[in-house]
Amino acid sequence: MSDTKLGFATRAIHDGQKPDAATGAVNVPIYLTSTYQQDGIGETRGGHEYARLTNPTRDALEESLCSLEGGTSAHCFGSGMAAITAMVTMMKTGDHVVCTDNMYGGTGRLFDQVMTNYGLTFSYVDTRDAKAVAAAIRPETKLVHIETPTNPMMSVTDIRAVAEVCHARGVELSVDNTFLSPYLQRPIELGADIVMHSTTKFLNGHSDGLGGVLVATRPEQAERFRFVQKCTGGILSPFDSYLLLRGVKTLAVRMEQHEKNGRVVGSFLAERLGADKVFYPGLETHPQHELAKRQQRGFGSMMSFECGSLEAANTFAKRLKLCYLAESLGGVETLMCHPATMTHAAVGAKRRAELGITDGLMRVSVGIEDVGDIVGDLEQALG
Ligand SMILES: *Cc1c(COP(=O)(O)O)cnc(C)c1O
């Protein structure tokens, strides 16, 4: 169990990751088993019956992530999308969800093209405005799901203000914390009821495995999420759980370096292109810079910038030598993505235009290479 007096970096290394009781091995073993021997009928060892329900490697990871987010339990799934699906499948026909208008494209696709078939309805609002959230809540609203900062426009929502609106109306608030990780933002401390991550990104940090997590704050949520794990089976494998445990141990040092490199790259892009062409909460010109400073421990290393046109963006992308043009984010390597054709292709041109996602917009996930090398590559690619 977590000792809240210990610091974040210590907990990232030790919580859930005690030496193996049988051998003293300092790493949690990868338990490759689908089932567990019972000593008699109903006599399990430590409650383990079948690996869809529990696996000691996944259990260790869930304890670790629960500690880092400050929740009461964590529940790991095979991908971020599987985690969001698990959260949403607990609703009933007729229920309504209010979401951030400018969120991960895959989440919108799941809501609009899959979940609406089951009678759920979704409203998309600019959650930077807590009053807009209040106005969108209806008697049948069960959940408000926000992303902050948003993908890819980097707008920031006041978690505390939205949590107050939700709680006044008896609605739960879930926060997708993928872009910052618990090292830089802890939504539960600001009033969130559920924290969700695509662990594929910063929590894993090495671009070598997919995963997702839901962190609960109440026993009835835990029971609900455990039940969905058991019923739908979209759980994280023992090997991927191990990779994530390994990644999480260095989360604090990685995020410190992502943060430092992010600030340098953000300033470079603002100087080179003009601050109005760069979307990064770390810039003083960012409209929610003060809010980001207040509610986040750092600005992170995600940002977007405007190249002017699809042709200019493509020329830039093709000239890159060190940074990779690739989907995803949060790895040790610097990744560039073209939201209009990659992450936000499913959103449609009309909606993209409304959100400001132009054909010339590029998104950067600043890695932890030597920052001079990253800036040098951007400089030569900008021409
Ligand atoms: C990647 C991502 C997801 C989806 O997660 P997967 O692990 O790819 O399924 C959800 N939300 C955000 C903010 C993401 O970046």
The ligand as an SDF file (V2000), in Angstrom:
LIG
                    3D

 15 15  0  0  0  0  0  0  0  0999 V2000
   -3.6200    7.6990  -27.7100 C   0  0  0  0  0  0  0  0  0  0  0  0
   -4.7080    8.3390  -26.9520 C   0  0  0  0  0  0  0  0  0  0  0  0
   -5.8730    7.6500  -26.6370 C   0  0  0  0  0  0  0  0  0  0  0  0
   -6.1320    6.2310  -27.1260 C   0  0  0  0  0  0  0  0  0  0  0  0
   -5.2490    5.3190  -26.5510 O   0  0  0  0  0  0  0  0  0  0  0  0
   -4.7240    3.9670  -27.2640 P   0  0  0  0  0  0  0  0  0  0  0  0
   -3.7660    3.4340  -26.2670 O   0  0  0  0  0  0  0  0  0  0  0  0
   -4.1010    4.3710  -28.5520 O   0  0  0  0  0  0  0  0  0  0  0  0
   -5.9160    3.0930  -27.4640 O   0  0  0  0  0  0  0  0  0  0  0  0
   -6.8300    8.3050  -25.8760 C   0  0  0  0  0  0  0  0  0  0  0  0
   -6.6470    9.5770  -25.4520 N   0  0  0  0  0  0  0  0  0  0  0  0
   -5.5430   10.2680  -25.7550 C   0  0  0  0  0  0  0  0  0  0  0  0
   -5.4000   11.6700  -25.2590 C   0  0  0  0  0  0  0  0  0  0  0  0
   -4.5410    9.6810  -26.5020 C   0  0  0  0  0  0  0  0  0  0  0  0
   -3.4400   10.3890  -26.8100 O   0  0  0  0  0  0  0  0  0  0  0  0
  1  2  1  0
  2  3  1  0
  2 14  2  0
  3  4  1  0
  3 10  2  0
  4  5  1  0
  5  6  1  0
  6  7  2  0
  6  8  1  0
  6  9  1  0
 10 11  1  0
 11 12  2  0
 12 13  1  0
 12 14  1  0
 14 15  1  0
M  END
$$$$
